[in-house]
Amino acid sequence: MGYKLLKEKGHSKTIAIENTETHASLIIGRVTPSLLSILKDCEDITIGREPGELNVNDAWDFLIQDETSKRLSRLAMRMEKPIRDQSNKVKAE
């Protein structure tokens, strides 16, 4: 099973992961520093404007490994529990 990383041309376009067999896709979001660090660590992709480097403004359509897709998919489902604030609670008399 393989995965593709897709993005349209432009700086603030959304990024998606697509399963190449089922063509199911998951929207990750926009380009973030955490996304770029995952690409650098797992795929050894460098971001820049030089030839051979990945440009943030270009369209993306390339294969990625299964481990990379798992790490990137966690970015899409990032949820944090809100901090419980009890300072406004009135004490019962």
C-alpha positions, 0 to 999 in steps of 0.5 A: 500500500502506498501514499501520496502527499498532495498540494496545489500550487500556492503558499497557503493551500491545504495538504492532503494524504491520498491512499494510492490503492483506495484513493481515499484522502485525508486533509492535513491542513496547511504547511506548518513547521511540524509538517516540514520537520516530519518530512525532513526526518522521515523522507529526507526532504529539504525545503528551499528554493534551490534545485532538488529541494521542495518549494513550499509554493509549488504543487506537491504530488509525490509518494511517501512511506507508510510511517510518514503518512501515519505521523502526518495523519496525527497532525490532522486529528490533533485535539487537546483537552481544554484546561479546566478553570475552577476559579470562577466557581462559586462555593455552595453555602 
